[in-house]
Amino acid sequence: MTSSPAFPAAHEFHMSLRVADLARSTAFYTAFFGLPPKDRTARYSTFIVPHLHLNLVLLVNDRGEALDTYSLYHLGLGVAGKAEVIAAYHAAVAAGAEIVKPPRTTWRGTPLHELWLRDPSGYLLEVYA
């Protein structure tokens, strides 16, 4: 990865999401990523996913407010190819995800292999290559 003069190259992508049920979401992402959280407390779970350069923190929704899963349209996870999209589909099904669009290939000038699913809190995830 190269950096521009205006912004240095990224080492990882970090995102924090408030979730409806921390235990359920932690179990889902453990099964989906195939690895346990690096750190877990009663208030949060942190997943470090090296091959995706992802640092994902799940936070307790301690204010009791409705989660706004609409404003964050989706979280996209880029993988190496079609086989990895299909593998992610099987991992998502095993983890209990709601499959919105099963693996498919669309053509917009070049092929795009994609899978769309929802996590237990309703966040939309796209796995693509």
Backbone as a printed PyTorch tensor [residue, N CA C, xyz], in Angstrom:
tensor([[[  0.8390,  -1.1700,   0.0000],
         [  0.0000,   0.0000,   0.0000],
         [  0.8860,   1.2350,   0.0000]],

        [[  0.5600,   2.1700,  -0.8300],
         [  1.3430,   3.4020,  -0.8810],
         [  0.5970,   4.5200,  -0.1720]],

        [[  1.3320,   5.5350,   0.1750],
         [  0.6930,   6.6790,   0.8200],
         [  0.7720,   7.8800,  -0.1010]],

        [[ -0.1530,   8.7770,   0.1020],
         [ -0.1370,  10.0170,  -0.6600],
         [  0.4820,  11.0910,   0.2190]],

        [[  0.8990,  12.1920,  -0.3740],
         [  1.4530,  13.2670,   0.4530],
         [  0.4330,  13.7900,   1.4700]],

        [[ -0.8450,  13.6960,   1.1400],
         [ -1.8770,  14.2410,   2.0180],
         [ -2.2580,  13.2920,   3.1550]],

        [[ -2.0910,  11.9830,   2.9400],
         [ -2.5330,  11.0250,   3.9530],
         [ -1.6480,   9.7870,   3.9100]],

        [[ -1.1280,   9.3390,   5.0480],
         [ -0.2460,   8.1660,   5.0640],
         [ -1.0110,   6.8720,   4.7870]],

        [[ -0.2800,   5.8430,   4.3890],
         [ -0.8800,   4.5350,   4.1170],
         [ -1.4890,   3.9610,   5.3910]],

        [[ -2.6170,   3.3050,   5.2350],
         [ -3.3050,   2.7050,   6.3790],
         [ -2.6770,   1.3700,   6.7460]],

        [[ -2.6090,   1.1030,   8.0260],
         [ -2.1270,  -0.1780,   8.5290],
         [ -3.3020,  -1.1180,   8.8000]],

        [[ -4.3990,  -0.5530,   9.3060],
         [ -5.6060,  -1.3290,   9.5320],
         [ -6.8050,  -0.3940,   9.5130]],

        [[ -7.9760,  -0.9870,   9.3620],
         [ -9.2270,  -0.2490,   9.4170],
         [ -9.8890,  -0.5760,  10.7450]],

        [[-10.2310,   0.4590,  11.5060],
         [-10.8630,   0.2770,  12.8130],
         [-12.2870,   0.7960,  12.7570]],

        [[-13.1980,   0.0030,  13.3160],
         [-14.5970,   0.4080,  13.3570],
         [-15.2100,  -0.0870,  14.6480]],

        [[-16.0340,   0.7460,  15.2780],
         [-16.7670,   0.3540,  16.4830],
         [-18.2550,   0.4070,  16.1840]],

        [[-18.9540,  -0.6630,  16.5540],
         [-20.3950,  -0.7450,  16.3420],
         [-21.0920,  -1.0140,  17.6660]],

        [[-22.1410,  -0.2690,  17.9570],
         [-22.9970,  -0.6140,  19.0910],
         [-23.8850,  -1.7630,  18.6360]],

        [[-24.0690,  -2.7430,  19.5040],
         [-24.8420,  -3.9280,  19.1420],
         [-25.9860,  -4.1450,  20.1210]],

        [[-27.0270,  -4.8140,  19.6480],
         [-28.2140,  -5.0600,  20.4630],
         [-27.9400,  -6.0680,  21.5690]],

        [[-27.1330,  -7.0810,  21.2660],
         [-26.8480,  -8.1590,  22.2150],
         [-25.3730,  -8.5280,  22.0500]],

        [[-24.5430,  -8.1090,  22.9980],
         [-23.0940,  -8.3080,  22.8690],
         [-22.7290,  -9.7820,  22.7790]],

        [[-23.3210, -10.6250,  23.6040],
         [-22.9860, -12.0540,  23.5810],
         [-23.3370, -12.6730,  22.2310]],

        [[-24.5160, -12.3580,  21.7230],
         [-24.9470, -12.9130,  20.4340],
         [-24.0610, -12.4060,  19.2980]],

        [[-23.7650, -11.1160,  19.2960],
         [-22.9140, -10.5530,  18.2420],
         [-21.4910, -11.0920,  18.3250]],

        [[-20.9770, -11.2610,  19.5410],
         [-19.6340, -11.8280,  19.7140],
         [-19.5950, -13.2530,  19.1830]],

        [[-20.6130, -14.0440,  19.4910],
         [-20.6760, -15.4220,  18.9830],
         [-20.7560, -15.4300,  17.4580]],

        [[-21.5460, -14.5250,  16.8920],
         [-21.6780, -14.4480,  15.4350],
         [-20.3360, -14.1390,  14.7770]],

        [[-19.6640, -13.0780,  15.2160],
         [-18.4050, -12.6850,  14.5790],
         [-17.2900, -13.6970,  14.8500]],

        [[-17.3300, -14.3760,  15.9910],
         [-16.3670, -15.4510,  16.2550],
         [-16.5260, -16.5470,  15.2110]],

        [[-17.7710, -16.9520,  14.9410],
         [-18.0270, -17.9880,  13.9380],
         [-17.7490, -17.4720,  12.5270]],

        [[-18.1450, -16.2450,  12.2330],
         [-17.9900, -15.6880,  10.8890],
         [-16.5200, -15.5000,  10.5260]],

        [[-15.7350, -14.9110,  11.4280],
         [-14.3150, -14.6930,  11.1600],
         [-13.4740, -15.9360,  11.4300]],

        [[-14.0130, -16.8870,  12.1830],
         [-13.2590, -18.0950,  12.5070],
         [-12.1620, -17.8480,  13.5220]],

        [[-12.3410, -16.8260,  14.3490],
         [-11.3730, -16.5450,  15.4090],
         [-12.0780, -15.8480,  16.5650]],

        [[-11.5560, -16.0490,  17.7660],
         [-12.1770, -15.4260,  18.9390],
         [-11.7810, -13.9590,  19.0500]],

        [[-12.5090, -13.2120,  19.8690],
         [-12.0990, -11.8240,  20.0860],
         [-10.7340, -11.7590,  20.7490]],

        [[ -9.9640, -10.7450,  20.3890],
         [ -8.6520, -10.5410,  21.0140],
         [ -8.8340, -10.1270,  22.4640]],

        [[ -9.8870,  -9.3650,  22.7100],
         [-10.1660,  -8.8520,  24.0460],
         [-11.6750,  -8.8350,  24.2240]],

        [[-12.1170,  -9.1860,  25.4360],
         [-13.5550,  -9.1930,  25.7000],
         [-13.8000,  -8.8180,  27.1490]],

        [[-14.7470,  -7.9010,  27.3450],
         [-15.1900,  -7.5240,  28.6850],
         [-16.7190,  -7.5650,  28.6790]],

        [[-17.3210,  -7.1630,  29.7600],
         [-18.7810,  -7.0950,  29.8190],
         [-19.3240,  -5.9630,  28.9450]],

        [[-18.4550,  -5.0470,  28.5110],
         [-18.8960,  -3.8830,  27.7350],
         [-18.5080,  -3.9230,  26.2570]],

        [[-17.5030,  -4.7290,  25.9100],
         [-17.0860,  -4.7420,  24.5050],
         [-16.3610,  -6.0320,  24.1540]],

        [[-16.2890,  -6.3020,  22.8560],
         [-15.4640,  -7.3740,  22.2890],
         [-14.6700,  -6.7680,  21.1430]],

        [[-13.3780,  -7.0680,  21.0870],
         [-12.5110,  -6.5490,  20.0330],
         [-12.0210,  -7.7000,  19.1660]],

        [[-12.2550,  -7.5880,  17.8750],
         [-11.7730,  -8.5760,  16.9130],
         [-10.6600,  -7.9480,  16.0830]],

        [[ -9.5210,  -8.6080,  16.0360],
         [ -8.4250,  -8.2280,  15.1510],
         [ -8.3810,  -9.3040,  14.0650]],

        [[ -8.6370,  -8.9050,  12.8320],
         [ -8.6850,  -9.8470,  11.7120],
         [ -7.5470,  -9.4640,  10.7650]],

        [[ -6.3660, -10.0600,  10.9650],
         [ -5.1690,  -9.6170,  10.2370],
         [ -5.3000,  -9.6360,   8.7160]],

        [[ -5.8680, -10.7040,   8.1480],
         [ -5.9180, -10.7930,   6.6860],
         [ -6.8720,  -9.7680,   6.0660]],

        [[ -7.7600,  -9.1770,   6.8640],
         [ -8.6320,  -8.1040,   6.3840],
         [ -8.1460,  -6.7300,   6.8410]],

        [[ -7.0580,  -6.7060,   7.6100],
         [ -6.5440,  -5.4550,   8.1940],
         [ -7.6540,  -4.7440,   8.9690]],

        [[ -8.4410,  -5.5410,   9.7090],
         [ -9.6360,  -5.0380,  10.3840],
         [ -9.5000,  -5.1270,  11.8980]],

        [[ -9.8640,  -4.0480,  12.5600],
         [ -9.9610,  -3.9750,  14.0160],
         [-11.4080,  -3.5760,  14.2910]],

        [[-12.2340,  -4.5520,  14.6620],
         [-13.6630,  -4.3300,  14.8680],
         [-13.9860,  -4.4430,  16.3460]],

        [[-14.5930,  -3.3970,  16.8920],
         [-15.0020,  -3.3930,  18.2930],
         [-16.5220,  -3.3830,  18.3430]],

        [[-17.0780,  -4.3310,  19.0820],
         [-18.5160,  -4.3910,  19.3250],
         [-18.7640,  -3.8360,  20.7120]],

        [[-19.6680,  -2.8750,  20.8170],
         [-19.9300,  -2.1950,  22.0840],
         [-21.3510,  -2.4490,  22.5580]],

        [[-21.5100,  -2.5740,  23.8740],
         [-22.8260,  -2.6990,  24.4840],
         [-23.6340,  -1.4350,  24.1830]],

        [[-24.8830,  -1.6200,  23.8710],
         [-25.7910,  -0.4870,  23.6790],
         [-26.3470,  -0.1040,  25.0480]],

        [[-25.5320,   0.5520,  25.8490],
         [-25.8880,   0.8060,  27.2450],
         [-26.8680,   1.9570,  27.4410]],

        [[-27.1770,   2.6930,  26.4040],
         [-28.1480,   3.7770,  26.5390],
         [-29.5630,   3.2990,  26.2490]],

        [[-29.6860,   2.0890,  25.7340],
         [-31.0030,   1.5470,  25.4520],
         [-31.7190,   2.2010,  24.2860]],

        [[-31.0130,   3.0240,  23.5330],
         [-31.6220,   3.6670,  22.3740],
         [-31.6840,   2.6830,  21.2130]],

        [[-32.6460,   2.8940,  20.3350],
         [-32.7460,   2.0520,  19.1500],
         [-31.4770,   2.2100,  18.3180]],

        [[-30.9780,   1.0930,  17.7980],
         [-29.7860,   1.1520,  16.9490],
         [-30.1760,   1.6850,  15.5770]],

        [[-29.3700,   2.5660,  15.0400],
         [-29.6050,   3.1280,  13.7190],
         [-28.7230,   2.3890,  12.7210]],

        [[-29.1950,   1.2290,  12.2650],
         [-28.4140,   0.4590,  11.2980],
         [-28.6480,   0.9540,   9.8770]],

        [[-29.5200,   1.9340,   9.7120],
         [-29.8040,   2.4810,   8.3870],
         [-28.7480,   3.5020,   7.9560]],

        [[-28.2840,   4.3210,   8.8740],
         [-27.3300,   5.3810,   8.5230],
         [-26.0180,   4.8270,   7.9960]],

        [[-25.5300,   3.7510,   8.6060],
         [-24.3480,   3.0640,   8.0800],
         [-24.8790,   2.0990,   7.0300]],

        [[-24.8110,   2.4870,   5.7570],
         [-25.4310,   1.6700,   4.7140],
         [-24.8980,   0.2400,   4.7400]],

        [[-23.5760,   0.0820,   4.7010],
         [-23.0190,  -1.2610,   4.8310],
         [-21.5290,  -1.1860,   5.1370]],

        [[-21.0210,  -2.2990,   5.6310],
         [-19.5920,  -2.4790,   5.8630],
         [-19.1110,  -3.4620,   4.8100]],

        [[-18.1770,  -3.0510,   3.9540],
         [-17.6670,  -3.9080,   2.8930],
         [-16.3520,  -4.5510,   3.2860]],

        [[-16.2600,  -5.8430,   3.0580],
         [-15.0440,  -6.6010,   3.3470],
         [-14.5240,  -7.1730,   2.0320]],

        [[-13.4230,  -6.6330,   1.5340],
         [-12.8390,  -7.0980,   0.2870],
         [-11.9780,  -8.3300,   0.5100]],

        [[-12.2010,  -9.3450,  -0.3110],
         [-11.4320, -10.5900,  -0.2220],
         [-10.7610, -10.8600,  -1.5690]],

        [[ -9.9470, -11.9130,  -1.6230],
         [ -9.0950, -12.1430,  -2.7880],
         [ -9.8390, -12.5490,  -4.0530]],

        [[-10.9150, -13.3100,  -3.9440],
         [-11.5660, -13.7950,  -5.1510],
         [-12.9010, -14.4590,  -4.8850]],

        [[-13.4640, -15.0220,  -5.9500],
         [-14.7840, -15.6550,  -5.8940],
         [-14.8250, -16.7870,  -4.8730]],

        [[-13.7830, -17.5980,  -4.8080],
         [-13.7530, -18.7190,  -3.8570],
         [-13.8610, -18.2210,  -2.4180]],

        [[-13.2360, -17.0940,  -2.1270],
         [-13.2920, -16.5310,  -0.7730],
         [-14.6780, -15.9620,  -0.4690]],

        [[-15.3530, -15.4110,  -1.4760],
         [-16.7320, -14.9410,  -1.2850],
         [-17.6250, -16.1320,  -0.9410]],

        [[-17.4540, -17.2260,  -1.6570],
         [-18.2490, -18.4330,  -1.3950],
         [-17.9160, -19.0020,  -0.0190]],

        [[-16.6460, -19.0040,   0.3620],
         [-16.2590, -19.4690,   1.7020],
         [-16.8900, -18.5850,   2.7750]],

        [[-16.9330, -17.2710,   2.5340],
         [-17.5690, -16.3490,   3.4850],
         [-19.0580, -16.6370,   3.6010]],

        [[-19.6870, -17.0140,   2.5040],
         [-21.1070, -17.3870,   2.5260],
         [-21.3260, -18.5680,   3.4700]],

        [[-20.5110, -19.5980,   3.3260],
         [-20.6560, -20.7800,   4.1860],
         [-20.3970, -20.4290,   5.6500]],

        [[-19.4140, -19.5710,   5.9000],
         [-19.1430, -19.1300,   7.2730],
         [-20.3200, -18.3280,   7.8210]],

        [[-20.9110, -17.4780,   6.9900],
         [-22.0530, -16.6620,   7.4180],
         [-23.2620, -17.5320,   7.7450]],

        [[-23.5340, -18.5150,   6.8950],
         [-24.6560, -19.4290,   7.1460],
         [-24.4230, -20.1930,   8.4410]],

        [[-23.2110, -20.7070,   8.6310],
         [-22.8820, -21.4470,   9.8580],
         [-22.9890, -20.5610,  11.0940]],

        [[-22.7250, -19.2610,  10.9310],
         [-22.7940, -18.3210,  12.0530],
         [-24.2220, -17.8470,  12.3190]],

        [[-25.1570, -18.2080,  11.4390],
         [-26.5470, -17.8270,  11.6350],
         [-26.9400, -16.4990,  11.0240]],

        [[-26.1730, -16.0210,  10.0580],
         [-26.4670, -14.7270,   9.4280],
         [-27.7430, -14.7940,   8.6040]],

        [[-28.4030, -13.6580,   8.5070],
         [-29.4890, -13.4990,   7.5430],
         [-28.8260, -13.1910,   6.2030]],

        [[-29.0080, -14.0630,   5.2280],
         [-28.4220, -13.8460,   3.9080],
         [-29.3780, -12.9540,   3.1130]],

        [[-28.9040, -11.7930,   2.7150],
         [-29.7120, -10.8440,   1.9480],
         [-29.6150, -11.1720,   0.4580]],

        [[-28.3960, -11.3860,  -0.0280],
         [-28.1540, -11.8170,  -1.4090],
         [-27.0570, -12.8660,  -1.3530]],

        [[-27.3430, -14.1050,  -1.7810],
         [-26.2950, -15.1310,  -1.7760],
         [-25.2010, -14.7810,  -2.7800]],

        [[-24.0860, -15.5180,  -2.7510],
         [-22.9820, -15.2030,  -3.6660],
         [-23.4630, -15.1240,  -5.1130]],

        [[-23.0090, -14.0880,  -5.7760],
         [-23.3660, -13.8990,  -7.1790],
         [-22.2670, -13.0930,  -7.8450]],

        [[-22.2720, -13.1570,  -9.1590],
         [-21.3330, -12.3640,  -9.9400],
         [-22.1340, -11.3920, -10.7820]],

        [[-21.8140, -10.1230, -10.6570],
         [-22.4480,  -9.0990, -11.4780],
         [-21.3880,  -8.5160, -12.3990]],

        [[-21.8350,  -7.9020, -13.4410],
         [-20.9130,  -7.3360, -14.4230],
         [-21.1770,  -5.8510, -14.5620]],

        [[-20.2050,  -5.0730, -14.1810],
         [-20.2700,  -3.6170, -14.3580],
         [-18.9520,  -3.1860, -15.0030]],

        [[-18.7230,  -3.7250, -16.1780],
         [-17.4510,  -3.4850, -16.8530],
         [-16.4450,  -4.5770, -16.5300]],

        [[-16.3740,  -4.9520, -15.2730],
         [-15.5430,  -6.0720, -14.8230],
         [-16.3950,  -6.9100, -13.8730]],

        [[-16.0650,  -8.1800, -13.6970],
         [-16.8740,  -9.0010, -12.7950],
         [-16.7090,  -8.5720, -11.3370]],

        [[-17.8110,  -8.5730, -10.6180],
         [-17.8110,  -8.3150,  -9.1840],
         [-18.4850,  -9.5010,  -8.5190]],

        [[-17.7490, -10.2050,  -7.6890],
         [-18.2990, -11.3260,  -6.9300],
         [-18.7130, -10.7580,  -5.5800]],

        [[-19.9570, -11.0000,  -5.1790],
         [-20.4420, -10.3720,  -3.9580],
         [-21.4040, -11.2650,  -3.1870]],

        [[-21.4780, -10.9820,  -1.8930],
         [-22.3830, -11.6240,  -0.9450],
         [-22.8660, -10.5240,  -0.0130]],

        [[-24.1600, -10.5050,   0.2820],
         [-24.7200,  -9.5230,   1.2070],
         [-25.4120, -10.2630,   2.3400]],

        [[-25.1650,  -9.8180,   3.5780],
         [-25.7630, -10.4560,   4.7480],
         [-25.9800,  -9.4390,   5.8510]],

        [[-26.7690,  -9.8300,   6.8550],
         [-26.9770,  -8.9850,   8.0390],
         [-26.4470,  -9.7040,   9.2680]],

        [[-25.8180,  -8.9210,  10.1440],
         [-25.3480,  -9.4770,  11.4110],
         [-26.5120,  -9.4750,  12.4080]],

        [[-26.3230, -10.0050,  13.6220],
         [-27.4330, -10.1040,  14.5720],
         [-28.0780,  -8.7730,  14.9590]],

        [[-27.3520,  -7.6670,  14.8630],
         [-27.9350,  -6.3620,  15.1890],
         [-28.6040,  -5.7060,  13.9880]],

        [[-28.4700,  -6.3200,  12.8180],
         [-29.0960,  -5.7810,  11.6140],
         [-28.1750,  -4.9980,  10.7060]],

        [[-26.8730,  -4.9170,  11.0420],
         [-25.9370,  -4.2150,  10.1620],
         [-25.7460,  -5.0120,   8.8790]],

        [[-25.7300,  -4.3070,   7.7560],
         [-25.5660,  -4.9240,   6.4520],
         [-24.0740,  -5.0490,   6.1390]],

        [[-23.6560,  -6.2570,   5.7640],
         [-22.2640,  -6.5260,   5.4030],
         [-22.2150,  -6.9970,   3.9570]],

        [[-21.2170,  -6.5300,   3.2350],
         [-20.9530,  -6.9980,   1.8810],
         [-19.5710,  -7.6330,   1.8780]],

        [[-19.4850,  -8.8460,   1.3470],
         [-18.1930,  -9.4910,   1.1120],
         [-18.0410,  -9.5100,  -0.4040]],

        [[-16.9390,  -8.9670,  -0.8950],
         [-16.7900,  -8.8070,  -2.3400],
         [-15.3640,  -9.0800,  -2.7900]],

        [[-15.2510,  -9.3830,  -4.0820],
         [-13.9370,  -9.5450,  -4.7120],
         [-14.0220,  -9.0080,  -6.1280]]])
